[in-house]
Amino acid sequence: MLFFLNDSKWQEILLYLKENKNNFIDEETFDYIYPKIIYNLSTIFFYNKDYINSLIYSEEAIQFCRNKNKFIILPYLYYNSACCLCMLKKYDKAKEYLDNSKSIFKIQNNLKEFQKVYQTDYQIYFKNSGFTI
């Protein structure tokens, strides 16, 4: 799926996907792809420096994943949210989310990926936060 932020049709597509009667996607498939779609939207907003909307979509996907017990993309969502929160100077919440991301990556035996990304992003997002991981 390709989304253009200035075209409101992507919001209609998401609403349609959420409808139980859409007949094009079963619940299991939806539960797998929906958080990925939302994560991608959040990332697009993030790269466009729209941190508030990025955070809104990340939060939605975090809640969705937690409610459905879908944890594969969850550490990425927490990480993305932590970056947004730092840019919005909400450092306490950013630290909490960064810790959540690291913990889930560790549980998934993928801590090296977290450390690699964090080292790359530290100077951009986390340097002014006053915390290190």
Secondary structure, DSSP 8 states (H G I E B T S, - for coil): ----TT-THHHHHHHHHH-TT-SSS-HHHHHHHHHHHHHHHHHHHHHTT-HHHHHHHHHHHHHHHHHHT--SSHHHHHHHHHHHHHHTT-HHHHHHHHHHHHHHHHHTT-HHHHHHHHHHHIIIIIGGGT---
